[in-house]
Amino acid sequence: MAVRELSMFMVCFWIVCANAGHEIFSSTDQIAQLYGKTKDLLKVFSQCVDAENVETTKSVLLNHHLSYSYSENPEEAVRDPVAAYRLLRRMRSDFMYIVKRIQPNLTQCEEYQNELDSKIPQRKDLDGAASGLIRLQEIYKLHPEDITKETSLNADEAFNVGLVAYDEDKFQHAFLWFLYSLDRLTENSTTTEEELLRFLSSSVYHFGSLSVAIYFSQRLLTLDPSNDEARVQLNRLLHLQSNPDIFPLNTESSNYEALCRGEVDETISKRQRALSCRYSTGGGNPRLMYAPVKEEVEWDEPRIIRYHDIISDREMEILKNISRPQLSRSQVYRAGITEPLKLRVSQSVFLSNDPVEAGVSQRIADVTGLSMETAESLLVQNYGVGGAFEQHIDALEIENDRIATFLIYLSDVEIGGATVFPKVGVSVSPKKGSAVLWYNLHRNGEVNWNTEHAGCPVLMGNKWVANKWIREFGQEFRSPCSLSDWE
């Protein structure tokens, strides 16, 4: 019975992982789904072990089985990005260890072990999640102690984050994580003090504090006086000490980053407070005459409109549920090609031929007065660990371009995740069930570069959105062109 249950479970487990293209970190929801399946998988393997009565393997599984909280909601477990990173590391470590211990002892479960091995979170998932934590630090100006207030990391976990920062040439963040790791070294750590001192000296040297680099090199040499490499490095640093200012620090902060942190200019805030809200019938649409929508002007130029309660809770859950098995890494369009890039960390899927999607598209047509004849299918998107979409425009600068964007928030976000418009200094916070509309093109068909926007990193929570990109063709009588050069 246990083997049959395991076989059925492995089919489901494969679907969860395979549809994400074996990439998990770029979708918080995929991590949560995998966590839920992991707990179930440990139960089924325990049954398989019981059937064969292998005591040594049973004890290994029991230890791992008990380490997971079965009352914990998987989505709640990954709302904190540090917890999500730690959970990915733990699932990878646990399953690699379990598979290694089970393989020589079991026969009935043997056919499933290779399949399970291919579904374990990969090294790129751990590094991708660590990179997300570093992105959060950069945008929100956080020290490791700030970002780990809710979930702490041990020395090995922090060391890996530091290594990722170091490989990305983000030496200030690398230094802070190595220092955090050094403070948490124990006799059970696989990371060594020697490793940390070497990386501390190197990282601080790269971002310009020569005296501190010398200090850590001296500590390294004191720890191991026979280390010739450390001696050579120390002599080199001492030689450079006569010119300590050749490595200036980069402390600049972009308007995009400032807006993500909530640093909105007071004149902008004052102007926003003067803007209006009203009930709208979409220009007299019969469907809205007796049920007008709540419309709020978030900004006047470019015009950014928020529609409240535009989609029901039931519709939002249906859209998320039908998207989950189909999610894959989001792509970025550049120079005629699409590819996954670090500036966009999320998973998404275009939905079509679905009744709910069709109903949502009809509602968008009603409130905007625009035709959906050539519009793209609804894109449902879930963000990953530190998930963001850096500054970009939605217009593609092609024929039948994206005249407008209709962005629906399918979830609230506890901290972060705002949609910001750096060129005009405006920030729009996610609000579940609401949607934001803006026009990417001027009435003369030229790109409105003031609509450049970004999705800020998610500092706490799980962000779901749905995009509807509305195209030019079909709008000739609904949104007539202008011959003006400036309009």
SULKAGI-V65616 format. One record per residue. N is the residue number from 1. RES is the residue in three letters. PSI is psi in whole degrees, 0 to 359 (NA if undefined). BURIAL is b if it has 16 or more other C-alpha atoms within 10 Angstrom, else e. D_FIRST is the distance of its C-alpha to the first C-alpha in Angstrom with 1 decimal. Layout:
N_RES_PSI_BURIAL_D_FIRST ; N_RES_PSI_BURIAL_D_FIRST
This chain:
1_MET_319_e_0.0 ; 2_ALA_320_b_3.8 ; 3_VAL_320_b_5.5 ; 4_ARG_318_e_5.3 ; 5_GLU_320_e_6.3 ; 6_LEU_320_b_8.6 ; 7_SER_315_b_10.0 ; 8_MET_321_e_10.9 ; 9_PHE_319_e_12.3 ; 10_MET_329_b_14.3 ; 11_VAL_313_e_16.0 ; 12_CYS_319_e_17.2 ; 13_PHE_320_b_18.2 ; 14_TRP_320_e_20.2 ; 15_ILE_316_e_22.0 ; 16_VAL_315_b_23.2 ; 17_CYS_320_b_24.6 ; 18_ALA_323_b_25.8 ; 19_ASN_346_b_27.9 ; 20_ALA_9_b_29.8 ; 21_GLY_34_e_30.8 ; 22_HIS_20_b_29.1 ; 23_GLU_128_b_31.7 ; 24_ILE_323_b_30.7 ; 25_PHE_336_b_33.8 ; 26_SER_8_b_35.9 ; 27_SER_114_b_33.9 ; 28_THR_323_b_33.3 ; 29_ASP_323_b_30.8 ; 30_GLN_324_b_28.7 ; 31_ILE_317_b_28.7 ; 32_ALA_317_b_27.5 ; 33_GLN_317_b_24.7 ; 34_LEU_322_b_23.6 ; 35_TYR_316_b_23.8 ; 36_GLY_318_b_21.6 ; 37_LYS_328_b_18.9 ; 38_THR_315_b_19.5 ; 39_LYS_319_b_18.7 ; 40_ASP_321_b_15.3 ; 41_LEU_320_b_14.6 ; 42_LEU_323_b_15.5 ; 43_LYS_314_b_13.1 ; 44_VAL_319_b_10.1 ; 45_PHE_324_b_11.7 ; 46_SER_320_b_12.3 ; 47_GLN_321_b_8.7 ; 48_CYS_319_b_8.5 ; 49_VAL_319_b_11.9 ; 50_ASP_322_e_11.1 ; 51_ALA_327_e_8.8 ; 52_GLU_350_e_11.9 ; 53_ASN_51_e_14.3 ; 54_VAL_103_e_16.8 ; 55_GLU_319_e_19.3 ; 56_THR_317_e_21.5 ; 57_THR_324_b_18.9 ; 58_LYS_319_b_17.5 ; 59_SER_324_e_21.0 ; 60_VAL_313_b_21.5 ; 61_LEU_321_b_18.6 ; 62_LEU_319_e_19.7 ; 63_ASN_315_e_23.2 ; 64_HIS_322_b_22.3 ; 65_HIS_317_b_19.8 ; 66_LEU_343_e_22.6 ; 67_SER_350_e_25.2 ; 68_TYR_138_e_24.0 ; 69_SER_114_e_25.2 ; 70_TYR_350_e_22.6 ; 71_SER_353_e_25.4 ; 72_GLU_133_e_27.2 ; 73_ASN_125_e_27.7 ; 74_PRO_321_b_27.0 ; 75_GLU_324_b_30.3 ; 76_GLU_328_e_32.2 ; 77_ALA_337_b_30.9 ; 78_VAL_11_b_32.6 ; 79_ARG_329_b_35.8 ; 80_ASP_121_b_37.6 ; 81_PRO_328_b_37.9 ; 82_VAL_320_b_38.2 ; 83_ALA_321_b_34.9 ; 84_ALA_317_b_33.3 ; 85_TYR_314_b_34.8 ; 86_ARG_323_b_33.6 ; 87_LEU_320_b_30.0 ; 88_LEU_315_b_30.0 ; 89_ARG_317_b_31.2 ; 90_ARG_317_e_28.7 ; 91_MET_319_b_25.6 ; 92_ARG_312_b_27.1 ; 93_SER_314_e_27.8 ; 94_ASP_313_b_24.6 ; 95_PHE_324_b_22.4 ; 96_MET_321_e_24.8 ; 97_TYR_316_e_24.8 ; 98_ILE_314_b_21.0 ; 99_VAL_320_b_20.6 ; 100_LYS_322_e_23.5 ; 101_ARG_329_e_22.2 ; 102_ILE_323_b_18.6 ; 103_GLN_313_e_19.9 ; 104_PRO_350_e_21.6 ; 105_ASN_340_b_19.0 ; 106_LEU_150_b_15.5 ; 107_THR_321_e_14.8 ; 108_GLN_328_e_11.1 ; 109_CYS_0_b_12.0 ; 110_GLU_321_e_15.5 ; 111_GLU_342_e_15.4 ; 112_TYR_348_e_14.9 ; 113_GLN_318_b_17.6 ; 114_ASN_323_e_20.6 ; 115_GLU_319_e_19.5 ; 116_LEU_318_b_19.0 ; 117_ASP_325_e_22.4 ; 118_SER_349_e_24.2 ; 119_LYS_0_b_23.2 ; 120_ILE_140_b_24.6 ; 121_PRO_133_b_27.8 ; 122_GLN_168_b_30.7 ; 123_ARG_324_e_34.0 ; 124_LYS_333_e_35.7 ; 125_ASP_318_b_33.7 ; 126_LEU_315_b_34.9 ; 127_ASP_323_b_38.4 ; 128_GLY_320_b_38.4 ; 129_ALA_320_b_37.5 ; 130_ALA_320_b_40.1 ; 131_SER_325_b_42.6 ; 132_GLY_321_b_41.9 ; 133_LEU_320_b_42.8 ; 134_ILE_322_b_46.0 ; 135_ARG_318_b_46.8 ; 136_LEU_319_b_46.5 ; 137_GLN_316_b_48.8 ; 138_GLU_310_e_51.3 ; 139_ILE_316_b_51.5 ; 140_TYR_6_b_51.5 ; 141_LYS_61_e_53.4 ; 142_LEU_141_b_50.9 ; 143_HIS_161_b_50.8 ; 144_PRO_323_b_47.5 ; 145_GLU_331_e_48.2 ; 146_ASP_314_e_48.5 ; 147_ILE_343_b_45.3 ; 148_THR_19_e_43.3 ; 149_LYS_320_e_44.5 ; 150_GLU_324_e_41.2 ; 151_THR_115_e_38.9 ; 152_SER_160_b_40.5 ; 153_LEU_149_b_39.7 ; 154_ASN_179_b_39.8 ; 155_ALA_318_b_42.2 ; 156_ASP_318_b_39.8 ; 157_GLU_317_b_38.6 ; 158_ALA_323_b_42.2 ; 159_PHE_320_b_43.4 ; 160_ASN_321_b_41.1 ; 161_VAL_318_b_42.6 ; 162_GLY_319_b_46.0 ; 163_LEU_320_b_45.3 ; 164_VAL_316_b_44.3 ; 165_ALA_319_b_47.5 ; 166_TYR_315_b_49.5 ; 167_ASP_333_e_48.2 ; 168_GLU_8_e_49.1 ; 169_ASP_29_e_52.6 ; 170_LYS_73_b_52.3 ; 171_PHE_330_b_53.8 ; 172_GLN_315_b_54.7 ; 173_HIS_322_b_51.1 ; 174_ALA_313_b_50.0 ; 175_PHE_315_b_52.6 ; 176_LEU_322_b_51.4 ; 177_TRP_323_b_47.8 ; 178_PHE_321_b_48.9 ; 179_LEU_318_b_51.0 ; 180_TYR_317_b_48.2 ; 181_SER_318_b_46.0 ; 182_LEU_320_b_48.9 ; 183_ASP_345_e_49.1 ; 184_ARG_13_e_45.5 ; 185_LEU_136_b_45.3 ; 186_THR_176_e_43.8 ; 187_GLU_343_e_43.2 ; 188_ASN_355_e_39.5 ; 189_SER_140_e_40.5 ; 190_THR_336_e_40.1 ; 191_THR_139_b_43.0 ; 192_THR_156_b_46.4 ; 193_GLU_323_b_49.7 ; 194_GLU_315_b_51.4 ; 195_GLU_313_e_49.2 ; 196_LEU_317_b_49.8 ; 197_LEU_321_b_53.6 ; 198_ARG_315_b_53.9 ; 199_PHE_327_b_52.1 ; 200_LEU_315_b_54.0 ; 201_SER_316_b_57.3 ; 202_SER_316_b_56.5 ; 203_SER_319_b_55.2 ; 204_VAL_329_b_58.1 ; 205_TYR_318_b_60.5 ; 206_HIS_329_b_59.2 ; 207_PHE_6_b_59.8 ; 208_GLY_358_b_63.2 ; 209_SER_88_b_63.5 ; 210_LEU_320_b_65.1 ; 211_SER_321_b_66.0 ; 212_VAL_324_e_62.4 ; 213_ALA_319_b_61.3 ; 214_ILE_318_b_63.9 ; 215_TYR_312_e_62.7 ; 216_PHE_329_b_59.1 ; 217_SER_322_b_60.3 ; 218_GLN_321_b_62.5 ; 219_ARG_321_b_59.6 ; 220_LEU_318_b_57.6 ; 221_LEU_324_b_60.5 ; 222_THR_321_e_61.0 ; 223_LEU_321_e_57.4 ; 224_ASP_87_e_57.9 ; 225_PRO_342_e_61.6 ; 226_SER_1_e_60.7 ; 227_ASN_96_e_58.9 ; 228_ASP_325_e_61.5 ; 229_GLU_319_e_59.6 ; 230_ALA_324_b_59.8 ; 231_ARG_317_b_63.5 ; 232_VAL_317_e_64.3 ; 233_GLN_318_b_62.5 ; 234_LEU_316_b_64.4 ; 235_ASN_322_e_67.7 ; 236_ARG_317_e_67.0 ; 237_LEU_320_b_66.3 ; 238_LEU_325_e_69.4 ; 239_HIS_325_e_71.4 ; 240_LEU_350_e_70.1 ; 241_GLN_338_e_70.9 ; 242_SER_346_e_74.4 ; 243_ASN_73_e_72.9 ; 244_PRO_351_e_70.2 ; 245_ASP_22_e_70.3 ; 246_ILE_358_e_69.2 ; 247_PHE_79_e_65.6 ; 248_PRO_144_e_65.9 ; 249_LEU_145_e_63.0 ; 250_ASN_103_e_61.5 ; 251_THR_15_e_61.4 ; 252_GLU_150_e_61.8 ; 253_SER_125_e_59.6 ; 254_SER_163_e_59.3 ; 255_ASN_326_b_59.9 ; 256_TYR_312_b_56.2 ; 257_GLU_318_b_55.1 ; 258_ALA_318_b_57.6 ; 259_LEU_321_b_56.4 ; 260_CYS_326_b_52.8 ; 261_ARG_357_b_54.0 ; 262_GLY_14_e_55.8 ; 263_GLU_75_e_59.2 ; 264_VAL_134_e_60.8 ; 265_ASP_140_e_64.6 ; 266_GLU_326_e_66.4 ; 267_THR_326_e_68.5 ; 268_ILE_314_e_65.3 ; 269_SER_318_e_63.9 ; 270_LYS_319_e_67.2 ; 271_ARG_322_e_67.2 ; 272_GLN_321_e_63.7 ; 273_ARG_338_e_64.6 ; 274_ALA_353_e_67.4 ; 275_LEU_166_e_65.1 ; 276_SER_165_e_64.3 ; 277_CYS_156_e_61.4 ; 278_ARG_171_e_61.6 ; 279_TYR_133_e_59.9 ; 280_SER_142_b_59.8 ; 281_THR_16_b_59.6 ; 282_GLY_37_b_59.2 ; 283_GLY_28_e_62.8 ; 284_GLY_27_e_62.8 ; 285_ASN_128_b_59.5 ; 286_PRO_327_e_59.1 ; 287_ARG_340_e_55.4 ; 288_LEU_1_b_56.5 ; 289_MET_321_e_59.6 ; 290_TYR_358_e_58.0 ; 291_ALA_67_e_55.2 ; 292_PRO_156_b_56.8 ; 293_VAL_152_b_54.9 ; 294_LYS_117_b_55.7 ; 295_GLU_131_b_57.3 ; 296_GLU_131_b_58.3 ; 297_VAL_114_b_60.4 ; 298_GLU_330_b_58.9 ; 299_TRP_153_b_61.7 ; 300_ASP_334_e_64.6 ; 301_GLU_104_e_65.2 ; 302_PRO_152_b_62.9 ; 303_ARG_120_e_61.8 ; 304_ILE_117_b_58.4 ; 305_ILE_133_b_57.2 ; 306_ARG_134_b_54.3 ; 307_TYR_121_b_52.8 ; 308_HIS_148_b_51.2 ; 309_ASP_47_e_48.3 ; 310_ILE_345_b_48.1 ; 311_ILE_144_b_44.4 ; 312_SER_162_e_42.2 ; 313_ASP_320_e_39.2 ; 314_ARG_315_e_37.0 ; 315_GLU_321_b_38.3 ; 316_MET_317_b_37.8 ; 317_GLU_322_e_34.1 ; 318_ILE_314_e_33.5 ; 319_LEU_318_b_35.3 ; 320_LYS_319_b_33.2 ; 321_ASN_320_e_29.9 ; 322_ILE_343_e_30.8 ; 323_SER_326_b_32.2 ; 324_ARG_310_b_29.3 ; 325_PRO_349_b_27.2 ; 326_GLN_358_b_30.6 ; 327_LEU_140_b_32.3 ; 328_SER_167_b_33.9 ; 329_ARG_131_b_36.8 ; 330_SER_146_b_40.0 ; 331_GLN_161_b_42.9 ; 332_VAL_132_e_46.6 ; 333_TYR_123_e_49.3 ; 334_ARG_129_e_52.1 ; 335_ALA_43_e_54.8 ; 336_GLY_359_e_53.1 ; 337_ILE_158_e_49.7 ; 338_THR_141_e_46.6 ; 339_GLU_155_e_44.7 ; 340_PRO_133_e_42.6 ; 341_LEU_158_e_45.0 ; 342_LYS_340_b_44.9 ; 343_LEU_349_e_47.2 ; 344_ARG_105_b_44.3 ; 345_VAL_94_b_41.1 ; 346_SER_171_b_38.7 ; 347_GLN_147_b_36.2 ; 348_SER_169_b_37.1 ; 349_VAL_138_b_36.7 ; 350_PHE_127_b_39.2 ; 351_LEU_138_b_38.1 ; 352_SER_161_e_39.6 ; 353_ASN_37_e_39.2 ; 354_ASP_134_e_37.6 ; 355_PRO_321_e_39.3 ; 356_VAL_316_b_39.2 ; 357_GLU_319_b_40.7 ; 358_ALA_320_e_43.3 ; 359_GLY_320_e_44.2 ; 360_VAL_318_b_44.6 ; 361_SER_322_b_46.8 ; 362_GLN_320_e_49.0 ; 363_ARG_322_b_49.5 ; 364_ILE_318_b_50.5 ; 365_ALA_320_b_53.0 ; 366_ASP_314_b_54.3 ; 367_VAL_331_b_55.0 ; 368_THR_337_b_56.4 ; 369_GLY_12_b_58.3 ; 370_LEU_155_b_57.0 ; 371_SER_140_b_55.6 ; 372_MET_11_b_52.0 ; 373_GLU_316_e_52.9 ; 374_THR_12_e_52.5 ; 375_ALA_153_b_50.5 ; 376_GLU_158_b_47.3 ; 377_SER_159_b_43.9 ; 378_LEU_128_b_42.6 ; 379_LEU_115_b_41.2 ; 380_VAL_136_b_38.6 ; 381_GLN_136_b_38.5 ; 382_ASN_131_b_36.7 ; 383_TYR_155_b_38.4 ; 384_GLY_199_b_36.9 ; 385_VAL_117_b_37.8 ; 386_GLY_25_b_41.6 ; 387_GLY_137_b_41.3 ; 388_ALA_167_b_44.6 ; 389_PHE_105_b_46.7 ; 390_GLU_178_b_50.0 ; 391_GLN_132_b_53.4 ; 392_HIS_167_e_53.5 ; 393_ILE_152_b_54.9 ; 394_ASP_336_b_53.0 ; 395_ALA_141_b_55.8 ; 396_LEU_354_b_55.2 ; 397_GLU_49_e_59.0 ; 398_ILE_173_e_58.4 ; 399_GLU_146_e_59.6 ; 400_ASN_56_b_57.8 ; 401_ASP_174_b_56.9 ; 402_ARG_101_b_54.9 ; 403_ILE_327_b_57.5 ; 404_ALA_156_b_55.4 ; 405_THR_133_b_52.2 ; 406_PHE_106_b_50.3 ; 407_LEU_118_b_47.9 ; 408_ILE_130_b_45.5 ; 409_TYR_116_b_44.0 ; 410_LEU_0_b_40.4 ; 411_SER_157_b_40.1 ; 412_ASP_159_b_42.4 ; 413_VAL_127_b_42.7 ; 414_GLU_307_e_43.4 ; 415_ILE_132_e_45.7 ; 416_GLY_193_b_46.8 ; 417_GLY_13_b_45.8 ; 418_ALA_156_b_49.2 ; 419_THR_119_b_50.7 ; 420_VAL_149_b_54.1 ; 421_PHE_90_b_57.1 ; 422_PRO_326_b_59.0 ; 423_LYS_336_e_62.1 ; 424_VAL_358_b_62.9 ; 425_GLY_29_b_61.4 ; 426_VAL_140_b_59.0 ; 427_SER_133_b_55.6 ; 428_VAL_120_b_53.3 ; 429_SER_145_b_50.4 ; 430_PRO_135_b_47.0 ; 431_LYS_116_b_46.8 ; 432_LYS_131_b_43.7 ; 433_GLY_352_b_44.6 ; 434_SER_168_b_47.9 ; 435_ALA_153_b_49.1 ; 436_VAL_135_b_51.9 ; 437_LEU_136_b_54.1 ; 438_TRP_157_b_56.6 ; 439_TYR_126_b_58.6 ; 440_ASN_341_b_58.2 ; 441_LEU_146_b_61.4 ; 442_HIS_167_b_64.9 ; 443_ARG_340_b_66.5 ; 444_ASN_4_e_68.3 ; 445_GLY_354_b_65.0 ; 446_GLU_151_b_65.2 ; 447_VAL_135_b_62.4 ; 448_ASN_99_b_62.8 ; 449_TRP_345_b_62.1 ; 450_ASN_352_b_62.1 ; 451_THR_6_b_58.7 ; 452_GLU_133_b_57.2 ; 453_HIS_174_b_54.3 ; 454_ALA_152_b_51.3 ; 455_GLY_115_b_48.0 ; 456_CYS_152_b_48.3 ; 457_PRO_144_b_45.4 ; 458_VAL_112_b_43.0 ; 459_LEU_330_b_43.7 ; 460_MET_124_b_41.3 ; 461_GLY_190_b_38.9 ; 462_ASN_114_b_37.1 ; 463_LYS_122_b_39.4 ; 464_TRP_135_b_38.6 ; 465_VAL_165_b_41.5 ; 466_ALA_131_b_42.1 ; 467_ASN_137_b_45.1 ; 468_LYS_112_b_47.2 ; 469_TRP_119_b_49.8 ; 470_ILE_130_b_52.6 ; 471_ARG_165_b_54.7 ; 472_GLU_315_b_58.5 ; 473_PHE_133_b_58.6 ; 474_GLY_354_b_58.9 ; 475_GLN_9_b_60.6 ; 476_GLU_322_e_64.2 ; 477_PHE_350_e_65.3 ; 478_ARG_324_e_62.9 ; 479_SER_77_e_63.7 ; 480_PRO_147_e_66.9 ; 481_CYS_161_e_67.9 ; 482_SER_146_e_70.9 ; 483_LEU_358_e_73.6 ; 484_SER_143_e_74.3 ; 485_ASP_337_e_73.8 ; 486_TRP_351_e_72.6 ; 487_GLU_NA_e_70.8
